[in-house]
């Protein structure tokens, strides 16, 4: 063999390897689920939960710690007692719920990345809210705004993630009062996917929506969903002023809001799976109904955060059987009301990216996909009960979402006849490696993970004996090296920066939420 031919073949191998390992950042479209959902409750049991929830709303009531919400409920005909406890008639609740749209279409900065949710359509969204991170050296530390940008870049490049979320990690180098401005700008700047909006105070929510108006154009939000707010309830049976004010800001601008009771099973709910769901359902219904008091017909999403609590330590637990059962049940309740719903995905309580983290996350994801959830939040990075976001786990979780996406699509029949013809061609004792059908379909027939090692142990040794954490960190560095910013229109970028500068001057630079300026 000539030296020239050796170089040519080596170069060909290297070229093919480069193509195989090059980042594929084309976002997967909205997941259209093709598998049947798991529904452990029969019709009678669904109605039992429904009736129990309505009884809670009528007889126990829900506290709305907000004078504006109390006046709104009085005008709507609710029974308000003891200043802030609202008793809701079941007829009133159900009439309000009927006006929530069953589906939501989201519009991204890049129209090719528009998505839908509701019915059999779902999207994956990264985790948010971590006060710590594990970085590219797997060191646990406080994050900065640059670190948040790193996560937004990774979210942009992950095919199965449909959103850049918002504060995946808390940027501790920016004062609390100004964080929402920089978090929102990072979400917009580093990715052209949809993103989430901060609801940390009503004023903050208004700022975020003003920035959305700049990015998408005046009047666009009135008829188009571009962002999502999240409002957590204080279980049991309380909605506070900060969350309700943020909810109103989003509803008035016709933007979807997640109405999310925060469930710690056994601590702020009864120590019973079915009764916990009945309480959660009552809380969610009360908030969903209120969105329609604020603006009839505005989009809203049945939300929740689910965890059970260790009776030994009081710590929240992830991946437990009861969480899966509750997800199945909540899916049935949301379909009973014909509203889209949100759940949490790939949760872990482990302190490092280890086997516990993997098992907990896998247990959660399977239940989430089989429950028929629409807005699948916390889909990448969550560990230590949400206290940190791990870069290694983030990229592996994103690949696991791609695997889940493929599974949830269900069985593909498009090439069934052609594949059967290959059986006749190959016959007994043959193999399919060289058959034209295999050559044409091998890349799409079976999912080939990048980060899971399936080589022989000899090859694994030759490649450096790397575990999945090291492979994930190497992959993250590779992705970040290849990242190309999807530039915002220059004029809009200047306007966004000017808005941030103005609001930063107007809002005192303090480590407290902006509720006045």
Residue, then its C-alpha position, 0 to 999 in steps of 0.5 A: x500500500x502506498x503512503x499516499x493511499x494510507x494517508x487517503x484512507x486515514x483521512x477518510x476515516x477521520x473525515x467520517x469520524x468528524x461527521x459522526x461526532x459533529x454536534x447535531x443541533x437541529x431541534x426535534x419537533x414537538x413530540x407527538x406521542x404514539x403510545x397509550x397512556x397509563x390510567x390506573x383509575x377507572x371512571x368511578x375513581x376519577x370522579x371520586x377524586x373530582x368530587x373530593x376536590x370540589x368538596x375541599x373547594x366548597x367546604x374547606x376553601x382556599x386562602x388567597x393572600x392578595x387583596x386584588x384576588x379577593x376583590x376579583x373573586x367577590x366580583x365573580x360570585x365566590x364566597x369569601x370568608x375570614x378576609x382571605x379564605x375563598x370558598x368556591x362553588x363547584x358550578x362556578x369553578x367548572x364554568x371557568x375551567x371550560x374557557x381554558x384553551x385545550x392546546x397552546x401553540x408557542x412561537x419562538x424567535x426562530x419560527x422553525x422552533x415553534x412548538x405545540x402542547x396539549x392533547x398528545x403533544x409534548x415538549x421537554x424543558x430544562x430544569x430551573x432554579x438551582x442555587x448551585x452547579x457542578x461545573x465542567x470540572x464537576x466542582x460544586x459551586x455558586x453560579x454566575x451569569x456566565x454559567x447561566x449562559x453556558x447552560x443556555x448554550x447547551x440547551x440551544x444545542x440539545x435536539x430534544x430540549x424545546x426551550x432554553x427555560x430561564x434561570x437554570x442556575x441562579x446568577x449569584x454575581x447579580x443583585x436579586x433585584x436585577x436578576x430577572x432582567x439579565x436572566x431573561x436576556x440570557x435566555x433570549x440571546x443564547x438560544x432562539x428556542x422558546x423560553x420561560x419568564x420570571x414571576x418572582x414578583x409582579x413587577x419582575x413579570x411585567x419587565x419580562x413581558x415588556x422585554x418579550x414585546x421588544x423581541x417579538x414586536x408590539x402587539x404580538x403577545x396579544x395573540x401569540x404565546x412566546x413565554x411561560x410563567x410559573x406560579x407555585x402554590x403554598x400547599x396546603x391550600x394557599x396562594x400568595x400575593x407574589x405568585x398571584x400578581x405574577x399570574x395576573x401579569x401573564x394572564x393579562x398579556x395572554x401568556x400561558x402560566x403554570x398553576x403549580x401546587x408544590x407537593x411534599x407528600x406527607x408533609x404538606x399533603x395527607x400521607x396518602x397517595x389518593x388523598x394527596x392528589x385530591x388536595x393537589x387537584x383542588x389547589x390546581x383547580x382554584x388557580x386555573x379558575x382564577x386565571x379565567x377570572x383575570x382574563x377569560x380564554x387566556x391559556x393556562x396549564x395544570x401544573x404541579x411539583x411532586x415529591x414525597x418526604x422521607x419520614x426519617x429525615x424530612x428531606x424530599x425524595x425523587x423517583x419513588x413509586x408514589x410519585x409515578x402513581x401520582x403522575x398517572x393520576x394527575x394526567x387522568x384528572x387534567x384530561x378530565x378537564x381538557x386542559x394541558x398539564x405540566x410535570x417534572x422530569x428526570x429528578x434526582x436526590x443524589x449529591x453527585x452524578x452517580x447510579x442513584x441519580x440515574x435510577x431516580x431519573x429513569x424511574x421518573x421519566x418512564x412515568x412522565x412519558x406514560x402519564x401523557x404529560x405535555x409541558x415536561x419541565x426539569x428535563x435536564x440537570x436536576x440533582x440533589x433535590x434541585x439544589x444543583x444543576x450538573x453540566x454532566x447530568x444536563x447533557x446526559x439527561x438531554x440525550x435520555x430525553x432524545x431516547x424517551x422522545x423516540x420511545x414515546x413516538x411509538x412503533x413506526x410502520x413506514x418501512x414494514x413491507x420493505x423490511x419484510x422483503x429483506x427477510x426473503x432476500x437474506x434467508x436462513x443463516x444470512x446477515x443483514x449488515x450489507x442489505x440495502x434496507x439496512x444500509x438505508x435505515x440503520x441510522x434511524x432504525x435503532x437509537x444510537x446513544x453518543x454518551x452511553x458506551x457499548x463497545x467491548x471492554x478492550x475498546x473502552x480501555x483503549x479509549x481511556x476507560x472513561x465513565x459516563x460523567x467524564x464522557x459527558x463533560x468532554x461532550x459538553x466542552x466539545x459542544x461549547x467549542x462548536x456553539x454559534x450564537x443565533x444572533x438577535x436582530x441588532x436593533x432589537x438587541x440594542x433596545x433590549x440592552x437599553x431597557x435593561x440599563x433603564x430598569x437597572x437605574x430605576x430599581x434599587x440594586x438590593x438583594x431583595x425582590x423588586x415589588x415597588x419599582 
